[in-house]
Amino acid sequence: MVNPKLFGGKDYLLSDSYEEVLTEPKNALGKQYKKMYQMDSVKLHFTKTALRLIARKAIKKNTGARGLRAL
């Protein structure tokens, strides 16, 4: 297990959870955007860094998982 103190404490664990919400569920936002771009023959790829930045922004704005779409 990762020591949360090394990565900003609670925010790191929250960030990890947000990243999972963006990529893991069947209807994850990341998958939805990939599918949308695929319809225009564009291949979309999210880097780990990009997902982490999106998660940090959500934490900063206190949006919650449902508010990720607004970012």
C-alpha positions, -999 to +999 in steps of 0.1 A: +000+000+000+011+035-008+019+058+021-005+087+017+018+111+035+043+108+007+017+120-019-002+147-002-021+127+024-059+124+019-059+142-014-038+115-030-062+088-020-091+109-032-073+116-065-069+079-070-106+073-065-115+100-090-091+085-115-109+052-111-143+068-116-130+084-148-118+050-162-133+019-145-171+018-146-190+006-176-202+041-183-171+060-172-166+095-186-133+086-202-149+057-221-178+080-232-154+106-246-133+080-263-165+067-280-176+102-290-143+110-306-142+075-322-173+084-342-152+111-359-123+087-365-102+102-337-084+080-312-084+096-278-060+085-251-058+098-215-024+097-198-021+089-161-009+125-156-039+140-173-063+118-152-044+129-121-047+166-130-085+162-137-089+145-103-069+173-085-091+199-102-122+181-090-109+179-055-099+216-055-134+226-068-150+201-044-173+189-072-176+152-062-176+124-087-208+135-104-193+169-110-164+155-131-184+161-163-185+198-156-147+200-157 
